[in-house]
Amino acid sequence: VGSGCPTLLRNDLVLRGTALPGAPFALPFLGPPATFLPGAIGGIDTLCVEGGVRGAILQASSTGTVEVAFDLDAIPTPLGPVMGARGDTWFVQLVHRDAGPALRATNAGESTVQ
């Protein structure tokens, strides 16, 4: 689930994962291309963001909530930070471990910079 306003002026895009089981660790994925890669993370879910990990490992709260803010002035990419431009669409997803050994992925979201 995303929140905030993806405008360059406000720069407050936040990715929020909720109802994650057991306060897991989570990795945020962010990228401009969407993809469809079933089992790509070694689990049973589908990776929908072809951008790679974009941030530090996060610990969900005891209620299963985790948040990560993205700076639209310096969006991390493998080649270094890039500035978001109006009309850019970015896809976001969290990967986390569930109660068992499998990795799980949240639903992916998308946001177009205004």
HUWORA-V473597 format. One line per field, one symbol per residue. phi: phi as a letter, one per 30 degrees, with the letter a starting at -180 (. if undefined). burial: # if it has 24 or more other C-alpha atoms within 12 Angstrom, else .. Layout:
phi=???
burial=???
This chain:
phi=.cbjbdcdddhbdbcbcbhddihddbcdcbadcdbbbdidcibcccdcbcbidbkddccdddcicbbbccdddaddbecjdbcdcejdcccbaccbcddcdddbbdddbbbcdc
burial=##.#.###..#.######.##..#########.#......#...###########..###...#########..##.......#.....#########....###########.
